[in-house]
Structures are given as C-alpha cells and as structure tokens.
Amino acid sequence: MPSDLSTAVPVEPIAADAAAVDEQRRFPRAAIDELGRGGLLGLGLPGSNGGAGSNPLEFVNVVEQIAGACASTGMVYVMHIVGAQTLLAGIDGEDGPGPKQEALEAMAAGRHLTTLAYSERGSRSHFWAQVSHAREDGDAIFVDADKTWATSAGEADSYVLATGAPGTDDPLSTELYLVASDAPAVTIPRHFDGLGMRGNASAPLQVRDLRLERERRLGGERSGFGLMMTATLPWFALGSAACSVGIAGAALDAVVEHAKGARLGHEGSTLADVPGVRARLAHSRIRLRESRALLHEVAGEVARGEATAQEGVLAVKASAAEMAVEVTDLAMRVGGGVAYSKHGPLERHLRDARAASVMAPTTELLHDFLGKALTGQDLF
Ligand SMILES: Cc1cc2nc3c(=O)[nH]c(=O)nc-3n(C[C@H](O)[C@H](O)[C@H](O)COP(=O)(O)OP(=O)(O)OC[C@H]3O[C@@H](n4cnc5c(N)ncnc54)[C@H](O)[C@@H]3O)c2cc1C
C-alpha cells in the first residue's frame, strides 16, 4: 500500500465510467470496489484498526482526484469517510469487540462501505436537529424515523443513523447508531432522480420499529450532537469542498482543451484567441486556486486542532460550493453550443456542482453560522 494514498486513486477507470454512471443513474460499484482494494476506504483510520492512517490534507487530495474523475463516486466516498470518522470518534474506552470495531476493521480491509442517515423530513436541512424518537425497552432502544436523504442507500453496508435520544423532546439531544443496512426495519420507499451526482444512490430511508442494542450506539448517552459537531462536520465540510474543487478543476481542464481546439476557420483562429474567452478562463483559474488554497489551509488547521479550525470549517464548504457553481457556469458559456448540447462533460459538471450548495449545512446556513461566530453569538 503506498504511504501517500493520494497516489493510489485509480483516476482513469473512474473517469472512463463517469458519463455512464451519470446517464444510467448507476451506483459506481466498480469504482468503490477498486478504492477498497487500494486501501482508500480505510483512509483516516488508525493502524490499530488495520487502516491506512491518514490526515485531513491527504483526504482532501484524494477526494479532489476522485470527484474530478466522477462526482458521484466522490460523494459516495466522502460520505463513507465521514461516517467512518464519526464511528471512530464514537468508540470509547469501554467498547470491547463488537459491531463498531468489526465495521472499522472491515472498512480498513476495503470490505465495508458506510454512509450517514441524518437528514429528516421534520427538520429538513437542519440535520443536527432530530425530530425522530427513540424509546428504551430493556437492553435495547427502538427507533422510528423518516430520513429524507442518504447517499449510497441500499448500497452501503451500514448507516450511521441519527435519532432523537430516548426520554427527551429536545431536538438537539440526539444519539448516533451504527445500523446494518440489511435490517428489515429499514426500507427504501423510492430512489431520487437527481439533477447531478446521479450515481450516488441517494434515497429516503423509512425506519419503523428498528431494534438497536446499546453496543451499536456511538459515544455515550445523548452524545450525538457533540459527535456531529466534532467529527462529522469538519470531515464533511472538507470532503464536500474537495468534491467542489475536483468538479470545478475537471470542468476547467475540459473547457481549456475545448477553447484551444475550437476553430474559427473564417478568421484562422481558435476560441482561445478571443480575449473575452481567455479572461473567463483566467478568472475561473483564479477562483479555483483560491478555493484550493483555502481548502488546504483549513485541512491543515483541522489536522493540527487549531482554534481557527471552526471558522475555517464553516467557510470552506460554502466557499468551494459557490466557486464550483461559478466556474462550471463560466465553462458552459465558453463551451457554447457544444456544452449545451451534451457533447462532452461540461453540462454534467454544471449539474454535479449544484449539489454542494444544497447539501447540509447549506451555503445559506453556513453564512449565517459564520456571521454568528464572527459576532460572538451562539450558533445554535
Ligand atoms: C446529492 C445529495 C446527497 C445527500 N446525501 C445525504 C446523506 O448521505 N445523508 C444525509 O443525512 N443527508 C444527505 N443529503 C441531504 C442534504 O444534506 C440536505 O438535508 C438536503 O439537501 C436539504 O434539502 P431540503 O429540501 O430539506 O432543504 P431545506 O431545509 O428545505 O432548505 C431549502 C432552502 O432553504 C434554506 N434555508 C433553510 N433553513 C434556513 C435558515 N435557517 N436560514 C437561511 N436559509 C435557510 C436552505 O439554505 C435552502 O436554500 C443529501 C443531499 C443531496 C442533494
């Protein structure tokens, strides 16, 4: 296994399948299996779990490459690593061998894909608030929930599922559980036909009378909100931002090649000879580099546990999401009719780039949180 996992991404086969994954709305199973064989499903897991061990900077470099090749694969991968990191943070000293340890070991061996089931019908994009309820009964708890979206629904081996904690109606008093995806109490009423990231198998999950033993709970009683803020949010913000940077980079590469090759025969020139086209490409490159620089800065802050990391986490996803919307839009304009008529990947990149701004925390919520943080207000 290479010491730097970012050199182990099988970019070419993933890219070669991306158009078909999008068109057929097909889960990128071959890509995920290949990432597992390369040790990438174990990224970020310490050696004691058999994983590759890693840091957030390596994570964002890996995600940028995967998402640049295929955004659906990138999002499936991000949700897996975020779920794995949340699970890892939810292991406490009293945990012996059990389903959580087994899942982490299987992830490290490339045999287990996980994802998050947080978003609920009753609280929409405010995933940190859970309106579902759990009730205690002897040694187990029982959960009823309507999850609105889960990436890799029906494809992952497990879900990291959030629920309101037993014995309270406080929506911020939550718990996380590791749930086997083949549990009969968890069903998928329908799959989405999304605008972008069409292969990521997003779907609602209907959870009815799901019985969970306490050994499946991550962390202690009512520790869900804390785990979401300390583990889920930093890794998700970085992963989502890296997806956006990867998508924008792929769009820019594609449109630069188009501009160099598209001939204006009557003038003996190409699109690249048009000053306005060059200005759009240059602006896009600057925006991309700004976002990548911020991404690397924040990944470093998170890795080092610096005090500035919270502000960076709130900023990085919103910044990259809006950059990718802008850059893919500019790429469509330079690509002209070729882009509009689906010749090549540009319109796919435009559609894929739209997902990040609506994935929670949405850009609007992140701006509000950051504004609150700047003015010394409580975020929740
Ligand atoms: C491709 C994809 C994959 C996903 N994967 C997962 C997954 O694996 N697990 C998971 O749990 N969820 C997942 N989600 C769900 C996602 O995180 C959001 O919960 C979902 O997209 C929000 O949709 P909504 O219609 O409920 O948004 P709404 O909450 O209805 O938001 C609609 C608009 O209102 C704005 N808005 C809402 N509240 C405020 C506020 N207080 N201030 C300002 N503006 C506000 C939002 O910013 C947004 O623009 C996924 C979503 C997508 C698109």
The ligand as a MOL file (V3000), in Angstrom:
LIG
                    3D

  0  0  0     0  0            999 V3000
M  V30 BEGIN CTAB
M  V30 COUNTS 53 58 0 0 0
M  V30 BEGIN ATOM
M  V30 1 C -26.7030 14.6440 -3.5590 0
M  V30 2 C -27.1560 14.7080 -2.1470 0
M  V30 3 C -26.7140 13.7630 -1.2510 0
M  V30 4 C -27.1500 13.8000 0.0810 0
M  V30 5 N -26.6810 12.8530 0.9570 0
M  V30 6 C -27.0830 12.8660 2.2440 0
M  V30 7 C -26.6370 11.8560 3.1610 0
M  V30 8 O -25.8470 10.9610 2.8160 0
M  V30 9 N -27.0930 11.8930 4.4400 0
M  V30 10 C -27.9380 12.8650 4.8670 0
M  V30 11 O -28.2940 12.8540 6.0430 0
M  V30 12 N -28.3970 13.8360 4.0230 0
M  V30 13 C -27.9840 13.8480 2.7280 0
M  V30 14 N -28.4440 14.8300 1.8510 0
M  V30 15 C -29.4130 15.8110 2.3420 0
M  V30 16 C -28.8220 17.2070 2.4860 0
M  V30 17 O -27.8060 17.2170 3.4420 0
M  V30 18 C -29.9020 18.2110 2.8760 0
M  V30 19 O -30.5370 17.8260 4.0400 0
M  V30 20 C -30.9310 18.3590 1.8100 0
M  V30 21 O -30.3270 18.5310 0.5660 0
M  V30 22 C -31.7480 19.5910 2.1300 0
M  V30 23 O -32.8940 19.5920 1.3390 0
M  V30 24 P -34.2350 20.2650 1.8720 0
M  V30 25 O -35.1700 20.3160 0.7190 0
M  V30 26 O -34.7110 19.5660 3.0740 0
M  V30 27 O -33.7260 21.7270 2.2530 0
M  V30 28 P -34.4690 22.8460 3.0680 0
M  V30 29 O -34.1190 22.7400 4.5090 0
M  V30 30 O -35.9090 22.8630 2.7290 0
M  V30 31 O -33.7730 24.1600 2.5060 0
M  V30 32 C -34.2780 24.8580 1.3480 0
M  V30 33 C -33.5640 26.2020 1.2710 0
M  V30 34 O -33.8670 26.9710 2.4610 0
M  V30 35 C -32.6520 27.4430 3.0160 0
M  V30 36 N -32.7600 27.5150 4.4740 0
M  V30 37 C -33.2270 26.5780 5.3340 0
M  V30 38 N -33.1000 26.9990 6.6010 0
M  V30 39 C -32.5100 28.2070 6.5620 0
M  V30 40 C -32.1030 29.1410 7.5440 0
M  V30 41 N -32.2870 28.9400 8.8480 0
M  V30 42 N -31.5030 30.2930 7.1200 0
M  V30 43 C -31.3150 30.5260 5.8020 0
M  V30 44 N -31.7020 29.6760 4.8230 0
M  V30 45 C -32.2750 28.5290 5.1970 0
M  V30 46 C -31.6010 26.4450 2.5940 0
M  V30 47 O -30.3150 27.0290 2.6050 0
M  V30 48 C -32.0490 26.0960 1.1940 0
M  V30 49 O -31.5600 27.0590 0.2900 0
M  V30 50 C -28.0310 14.8140 0.5210 0
M  V30 51 C -28.4600 15.7840 -0.4030 0
M  V30 52 C -28.0410 15.7440 -1.7210 0
M  V30 53 C -28.5240 16.8000 -2.6640 0
M  V30 END ATOM
M  V30 BEGIN BOND
M  V30 1 1 1 2
M  V30 2 1 2 3
M  V30 3 2 2 52
M  V30 4 2 3 4
M  V30 5 1 4 5
M  V30 6 1 4 50
M  V30 7 2 5 6
M  V30 8 1 6 7
M  V30 9 1 6 13
M  V30 10 2 7 8
M  V30 11 1 7 9
M  V30 12 1 9 10
M  V30 13 2 10 11
M  V30 14 1 10 12
M  V30 15 2 12 13
M  V30 16 1 13 14
M  V30 17 1 14 15
M  V30 18 1 14 50
M  V30 19 1 15 16
M  V30 20 1 16 17
M  V30 21 1 16 18
M  V30 22 1 18 19
M  V30 23 1 18 20
M  V30 24 1 20 21
M  V30 25 1 20 22
M  V30 26 1 22 23
M  V30 27 1 23 24
M  V30 28 2 24 25
M  V30 29 1 24 26
M  V30 30 1 24 27
M  V30 31 1 27 28
M  V30 32 2 28 29
M  V30 33 1 28 30
M  V30 34 1 28 31
M  V30 35 1 31 32
M  V30 36 1 32 33
M  V30 37 1 33 34
M  V30 38 1 33 48
M  V30 39 1 34 35
M  V30 40 1 35 36
M  V30 41 1 35 46
M  V30 42 1 36 37
M  V30 43 1 36 45
M  V30 44 2 37 38
M  V30 45 1 38 39
M  V30 46 1 39 40
M  V30 47 2 39 45
M  V30 48 1 40 41
M  V30 49 2 40 42
M  V30 50 1 42 43
M  V30 51 2 43 44
M  V30 52 1 44 45
M  V30 53 1 46 47
M  V30 54 1 46 48
M  V30 55 1 48 49
M  V30 56 2 50 51
M  V30 57 1 51 52
M  V30 58 1 52 53
M  V30 END BOND
M  V30 END CTAB
M  END
